[in-house]
């Protein structure tokens, strides 16, 4: 699947001690999701993946930005550091 980079950024952000560092990596993750959406589209156009696989990947990717923004909001609201 095309999703390892966003999850790696979330994991790296989670491991950071300060709130600003955490949020920075969560925003990187948001950008990585957008990048994955682009690669998914390119893979479909180039016929590297089937329409079925494209739809499955797109379905997962389209939910992530909202979830990442919820994580950012939670981190900003709850962490003092």
Long-range contacts (C-beta under 8 A, 24 or more apart in sequence): 1-57, 1-60, 2-36, 2-39, 2-40, 2-43, 2-57, 2-61, 3-36, 3-57, 3-60, 3-61, 5-29, 5-32, 5-35, 5-36, 6-30, 6-32, 6-33, 6-36, 6-64, 6-68, 10-68, 10-71, 17-81, 18-81, 19-75, 19-76, 19-79, 19-80, 19-81, 22-75, 22-79, 23-72, 23-75, 23-76, 26-68, 26-71, 26-72, 26-75, 27-72, 29-68, 30-65, 30-68, 30-69, 30-72, 33-61, 33-64, 33-65, 33-68, 34-65, 36-61, 37-61, 37-62
